[in-house]
Amino acid sequence: MTQHLGAHVAGGVTRFAVRAPLAEALDLCLFDGNAETRLPMARKGDLWVAELDGDLTGTRYGYRAHGRYDPVGNLWFDPAKLLVDPHALELDRRFIQHPRLGQLGEDTADLVPRAVVTGPLEQAAPAPPRFRRGGLIYEVNVRSFTLLHPDVPEAQRGTIAALGHPAVIAHLKQLHVSAVELMPVVAWIDERHLPPLELANHWGYNPVAMMALDPGLAPGGVAELREAVAALHEGGIGVILDLVFNHSGESDVHGGTLSLRGLDPAAYARAPDGSLINDTGCGNTLDFSQPAVRQLMIDTLTHFVRHCGIDGFRFDLAPVIARGPGFDAHAPIFAELAAEPCLADRVMIAEPWDIGPGGYQLGHFPPNWLEWNDRFRDDVRRFWRGDGSLGTLATRIAGSSDLFGSDCRSVNFLAAHDGFTLADTLAYEQRHNHANGEDNRDGHGENFTWNCGAEGPSDDPHILVRRAEDVRALLGTLFASTGTIMLTAGDEFGRSQQGNNNAYCQDMPVDWSARDLALEAHVATLAARRAAAGDAFAQFPDDGQWLAPSGAAMQPHDWDDPATDGFTHQPPSGSARPALRISRSAREAGLI
């Protein structure tokens, strides 16, 4: 970690350092309640530094930057704006959205969180990642997953601490979860359009302080995450953080000045005409051609590994980290991450697409990275919907060699936080996002879903039977597939979002009293069968037989013949991997 940035206590001195190369002056702002003391900082190259006698652990602080205000020239200096340290590790409150955040001359000290001087942090015990390819990743929205859990103490519900509760860990172990993947837990801000609609961002994919845990999710700060990770590790479960390094919550030119924009606006990528590049759909894009941006990401990852014991990271809209401005499979960030001793062995997972030019990069990340495979999701859905190819299904189950070659790096999933839940995939043909306040225009339009005969909830026994069959066929396909598999929390027992496929601004906690216990038991059985095979699902076996329903070897024409009902794959003799069978007519899939 770049120890010279942020606030650090050592040798009876507290040192503050922040990067602001174009600022003309910088103030360190110390807070005692609402009383603010401003101290001038000294320039040291591109940095501004202040050293104060004493151990100031627990002190609240921020910065104010002086200089030209010229948005056309990408200069946003406004001393009325309290700025959050980009290297802050803890904040004293959550971000709140307000028009004054983007208005010149309007003071924001009453709106913006203050960073907290943490002092020296306890180190997590070094250990290899508790995850290996072929395992099960369980995607978790911390608040939603734990808020209504009946066995978690009320004071812990909705927080990271709840993940370490024995009842939560027992549920994860029942599913043989290899690692939980936590949706964003660092401090974020609502998008500007949400407060007027009386809505809020409940997913967290709009961060401002990349290193600071959100105080609402982690009121106990860094220690809370470290202790939860330790409890999960004790249960044999790894922890992966979903991080957003493609944009920040400062948004477009109409957004607030909260941190980087007011300190180092060159952190955001700009087109030749000076306008902000928007490869993210969120108003701005972090510029990974800038060494300082890459260093902020490396410092963040290093902090979470050293101080919390994190096993790996998933990167939202990951092509952005390799842009400059176009995507480069050999971008500097990959070598820099590999060169960091505490990061070189971590699990790295890409969401391999963004909305910029050339943004779909599935299969193009480094060989040691895993990648979310949306082709698996779509092709498996299409097959069981009735309009997909048997040959394509086999390719996806066998590890998507058409995308990854012989080294399977696929993260296979049926549903994720973004899109329909698994249950809603079989209950809705159309999105139902009216509650989001955008006239049902947001969210993906094509989802390859089917409703089994009725849109939404139904008490028709035939429809319910069909949905039960189809969800088991989908899950059987997932748990029989080669590669790492991912399940979103609650999909194992039928969680619904009432057809909303972009529920980022909807407060939808998991209802533990409404679980489909039969489905949950079925998923536990699938997981146990897969886990018993050890690492056998990390790669597809070179040998083995593909058999038609007749027992004869599959022939080339069988794979695309709609009359072919399914297939069986028989692994080579001595393999720990069970055989798998697909039957279109029986709506059955899985290991045998």
N, C-alpha and C positions, 0 to 999 in steps of 0.2 A: 504494500500500500504506500502511496505517496504521503509520507508522514508530515510533510510541510504544509499540507492543505487541511483546513478545518481548524477546530479548537483542540489543543493538546496540553495536558498538564504534565510537567516533568521538572524535577530539581527545584521545586518551590516557585516555579514560574508557569503562568498560563499564556500560551502563544496562540494567537489567532492569525490565520493566513487565508487569503482568498484571491482568486484570479480575476482581474478586471483590467486587461491591458490598455483599453482605450479611455478609461476613466481619468478625470483630471484631479480628483480627490476622493477619498473614501473615509467614511465614519464608521467606527465600531460603536454599536448602540447596546448598552447594557441596561437591563430592566430589573427594577425592584418593584414588583406589582406593576402598576401602570406608570410609575415614575421612570423616565428614560434619561440616561446619561450618555452623551455623545463624546467619543474620543477620536481624535484624528489618527489615521493610520499612515505608515510610512511606505513609500513605494520601494520595491525591490524587484526591478525588472518588470515582468508582467504581473507580479503579485503585489498585494498590499498586506502589510504585517503590523501587528500590535502585540507587544509583550508586556504583561502586567504581573507584578509581584503577587505571589500567593497562589494557593490552590483554589480555583474558582469553580470547582465541580458543583453542579446544580444551578449555576448562574444562567439566566435567560439572556439571549443576545440575538442581534441581527445586524444588517449593514444598511447604509445609505450611500449611494454613489452620486457624485457630482460630475457634470460634463455637458456636452451638447445634447440637446433633444432634437433629433432630426430623423423621424421614422423612415422617410424616403431614403436617407443615407444609412439606415440600419443603426441608428444611435438613439437610445431610449433613456438616457440618464435623467433622472428626476429624483432629487433628494427627498421629495415628499413620500417616496415609496420605500417602505421597509422591505428589505430583501432577505430571503432565507439563504443561509449558507448552503451551496450545492453539496458540501461534504458534511452537512449536519447528520448526526446519527440518531438524535431523538428530538422531538418537538413537544411543545407544551400544550398543544391543542390541534384540532383538525383545521384544514383549510375550509373557508367558506367563500362562495361566489358572491360578488357584489360589483355593480357598475363602477364604483370608485377605483377599483383595482386597475382599470385601464384609462383613467382620466388624469391628464396632466395637472400637477399641482395639488391634487387631492391626497391628503395624508392617509396612510393605510395602516398605521401602527395598531389601530383597534381591530383590524380585520385579519392581519397576517400572523400566523404562528411564529413564536420565537423559538429558535434553536436552543438546546440545552447542552451545556458543557458536561460531558459524561465522565471525564476523568479516565484513567487507565481502565480498560475493560478486561474482564476475565477471558482467557483463551479457551476455546473448545479443544478437547483432546484430539490430536491429529489421528486420522483413521482413513482407510480406503472408503470409497463410496459404498453405501449399503444398497447397491442396486447393480444388476447386471442385465444385459440385453436379453430379451425374451420374457422378462418379468411383467407384472401388472402394475401400471401406474393408475392411481386413483385421483382424479381431478376434483379439488375441493374449493368451494367458496367458504371461507372460514366462518363468516357470520351466518350465512344461510344454513350451513351444515349443522351448526351447534346451537343456534338460538333457541330452538324448541326441544332440544334433547332432554328427555325427562330425567335422565340419570346424572346429568351434569349440574353442579351447583349453580344456582341462579346468578351469582356474582361472576361466574366464569363464562356463562353462555354468550355466544357471539364473539368470543375472543380467542386469540391463539392459545392461551393457556388451556382451553377446553380440549384441544387436540391431544394433550397429554393425559387426559382423564382415562382411567382404566376401562370404562364402558365404551369410549370411542375406540381405544386401541383394540379392545376385544372384537368390536365389529369389523375393524380393518383386518385383523388376523383371521377372522372367520372367512373373509374373502381372499385370503392369501395375498394381500396387497404387498407388493415389493417396495413401493415408494408412493407417498402422497405428493401430488403436485398442487401447491397452494396458489390459487389465483392471487393477483397482486395484493401485497400486504404493506407496500410502502405508501407514504402519504400522497393522496391524490385530491383533486378538486372537481366539483361538478362542472359539466359543460354549461356554457352561458345560457343556453335555451331552457335548461331544466328547472331552475327555481321559479320562473314565471308560470310554469305548468304544475307547480307544487310536486315536482319529481326530484329524484336524487340519483346519482350514480352509485349502484350497489356492487359493481364488479371491480372497480379500481383501475381500469386501463386508461387513466388520465393523470399520470404522476407529475408532481412538481419537485419533491425532494427525493431523489433517487435512492439515497442511502438510509433515509429515516423511516422507521416503521410508523404506520398510521396509528395515532394515539387511540383511536376508537377500537382498533383490532388488538393493539398491544399496549394497554395502559401501563404495563410493567416494563415497557421498553425492551432494549436488547436482551436483558436477562430473561424476559418472558419467552422470547423465541428460543433462546439457547436451552432453557429448561424443557420446553415442549419438544424440541428436537432430541434432547437427551432421552426423554421418556419414550419417544417413538423408536429411537435407536435401540433402547433396551428391549423393545418388543420386536426387534428385527426389521423395522420399517425405515426406509430412507426418506429424506425430505428434499424435494425439488421446488425451487421458487420460480414462479412465472414473473418475469421482469419485462418492463416496457422501456426499451431504449430507442424506440423509433421516433418518438415525439415527446413533448411535455404539455402539461395542462395550461401553459401560457398561450396556447392556441395561435390564431392568426393575428393580423395587425390590430384587430379590435379587442384582443384578449388582454388579460391583466399583466402587469409587470410585477413579478413575484420573486424571481431568482435569477436564472441565467440571462433572461432578456435585459435585466437592469444592470448586470455585471459584465457579461461576456456574450453579447448578441451574435458574435460570429459563430457561436455554437450551433446556430440554425442554418441549414442549407438555403442558398438563394440562387435564383436563376440569373442569367446574364443581365436581365433588365432590373435586377435588384429585388424582385418580388420573392416572397417566401415559397420555396418548393413544398408541395403538399403531396408527397408520395404515400401518405398515411391516411388521408381523409379526415385528419384532425386539426388541420390548419397550419401545422409546421412540421418540419422533419429535422431531426438531429443530423449534423454533418460529420460523418465518420471519416471524412478526409482530414479532419482537424485532429492533430495528436491529443489536444486537451480533452476532446470529447471521448476519444478512445480510452484515455487514462481515467476519466471519471467512471467509465464502465468497469475497467479493470479494478479500480479502487473499491467499487461497490461490491463486486464479486468476491474480492479478497477479504473484505470486511465480513461478509456473511459466512464465508468458510472459516476464517480464523476465530471469529467471536461467537458464532452460532452453530458451527459444525454442519453447514448445509452440504448436501451430497451432489447437487447439480442445479442446473438452471434451464428454463424454457424461455425462449426469446420471441416475444410477440412481433409479428411483421418483420421477421429476421432479415430479409434481404437488405433492409435499411442499414444494418451494421456493416454491410459489405459494399455500400454505394459510395461513389465519389465523382460524379453523381450516378453513373451507371453501376449495375451490379458486377462485381469482380469476384470470381470463385477463389482468387488468391489475394484477396484484400488484406491489408496489414493486420487487421484485428485478429485474424485467425492465428498467425504466427506469434503475435504478442500474447494472446491467451495461452498458447501452448508453451511459451517460454516462462510463464509464471509458475514456480514450483508448486504452490498450493492449488493451482487451477488446472494444471496439465492433466490430472487424472479425473477431474470432475465430469459428471454426466452433462453433456451439452445437447439441447434439443432445439431445433429450429421450427418455427411456423414459417414454411418456406415460400411465402408470398406476401406482397404488398400491392398497392394499387398504382404504383408508378410504372413508367415504361420498362418493359422487360421484367416485371415484378414477380411473375410466376416462376420459381426456381426450384421446384420439387426435384430432388435427386442431385442437386448441384452443390451441396454443402460438403465440408471436408469429411474424409473417410471415418474419422472418429466421432462425428456428430450423428445424432438421430434426427429424423424429420417426421413431423406430422404428415400423414398420408391421406389427403382428402379423396384421392382416387379410390382407396380402399372403401371409405365410407360410401361414396356415390355408387361404385360398381356393385357392392354388396347389397345396398338398398335396391338398386335397379333389378338385380337378379330376383330377389324375393318379391319385388313388386310385380314381376312378370315380363319385363322388357329388357332383361340383361342376358348376356352370353355366358354359357357354362364355361367356355374356355377362359373368358376374362375373369370369372369368379375363381377358377383354379389358379390363375396367375396371381391374383391378390392373396389367396390363401397360402400360396407357396412362397410369399415374400416379395412379390413385385420386382422380379429380376429385370423386367423391362425398364424399371426406373432406377434401380440400385445396383444392377449387376449381380454378381455372386455373393457380395457382402451385404446381407440384409440390414439396413439401417431404418427400416420402416417402423413408425408408431401407428399401429392400426387402431381405428376407433369407429364406432357407429354413430356417436353423437358426442358433442362437446358443449362447453358453456355457450358458445356462439352457434345458435341454431335451435332446432327443435330438440326437446328431450327425447330419449328413446321411446317412451310411451306415446308421446305426441306424434312421433313419426308414423305411428299406426292408427292415429285417431284424427288427423287433420291433413287434408290435401292442400290447404291454403293457409298462409300465415294470418294470424289474428292479432295484430299489433296496435290496434286503435288506442289502447291505454297509454301508448308512448307519446301521443300528442302530435304525430306526424301523418295523420290521415292514412295510416296503414301503408305508407310508402317505404318505410325503413325495413331492414332485414332482407335476407336473400329471397328472391322470388321463386327460384327453382330449387327444390329440396329433395326431389325423388321420394316423396312420401305418398302414402295411401291411407285411406280411413277405414278400410274394411267394410264399407257399406253405410256409414253414417258419419257426418262431420261433427266431431267433438264427443262428449260423453254419451254413452248409450247403455240402456238396460236390456237390449235385444240379446238373448242368449247366444244366438248364432254369431253375431258380431263379436261378442265377448270371447267366444271360443276361438274364432279366427284370429283375433288380436293376441290371445294367449299363445296360440300356435306360432304365429309369426314372430313374436318377440323372442320365443325360444329358438326359432330357426336363426334369427339374426345373432343372438348371443352365442349359440352353438358354433356358428361360423367364426365369430370373433375369437372365441377361446380355443378353436382348433387351428388358428392361423399362425404362420411363421412371422417372427418379429416380436417387438415389444407391443403389448396391447394396452389400451387405455379405456377406463370406464369413468364416467362422470358421476360424482356422488349422488345417490338417490335413484339412478337408473336401474340399480339392481332390485329395487322394489316399486317401480312404477311411478316415480315422481313426474308431475305434470306442471306445465306453465300455461295451461289453458290455450294452447296453440300460439303463444307468443314466441317467435323465433329470434327475438332481439331484446331479451328481457333485462338488459343492463340497467335500466332505470326503474325496475319493478322490484319491490321488496317482497320476495317470495321464499321465506324460510322453509326448509324441509319439514314436512309434517310427519313426525315419527309415529303418530297414532294412526296414520292412514296407509301404512306400508302393506304391500302385497306380500305377505309372508311366504306364500307358496313360491312366488317368483324369486324372492330373496334366498330361499333354501335351494332352489334350482341353481341359481348363480353360484352359491357356495359350493355346490357339488361340481359344477363345471370348473371352478377355480381350483378345487382340491385335485381334480384329475389332471389338470394342466401342471400344477405345482409338483405333483409326484414325478413328473418326467424331468425335473431339474432344468438343465440348460438346453434340453433337446429342441426347444422351439426358437432358439436364437438364430439358427440357420436351417434351411431346408436340406434334407439329405439328398446326396447326389444320386444314389440308387433308390430302388423302390419301384412299385408298380402302380399304374393308374388303371383301374378296372371299371368296365361298364357294369350296369346293373345285372347283366347276364353272367358276369364273372369273366368274360373275355377281356383282353387288353383293349383299352380305348384306342380307337383309330383316329387319324387326323380329322376325318369328316364328322366324327361323333361330337366333337367339341362345339361345333356351331349348328348342330342339328337340333331344332326345337323338340324333336321327338325323343331325344336322349333325356331320360328322366333324371339322371344324376351320375355320380361316380363314387368309387372308393379309392382311397390312396392307402396302399399297404407299404409301410416303411421296410427298409432292408432288415434281414434277420439280425437280431442282437441289438437293434436300436431301442433306446429308452422311450422313443416317441410312439404313442399309440396310433393305430390306424384311424382314418377319418372317413366319414360317409356323408354324402349329400343326396337327398331325395326331394326333387321338386314337387312331385305329386303328394307325398306324405307330409310336406312342410317340415322336414326334419334335417338337422345338420349337427355334426359334432363328432367327438372322439368315440371310438367303439373298442 
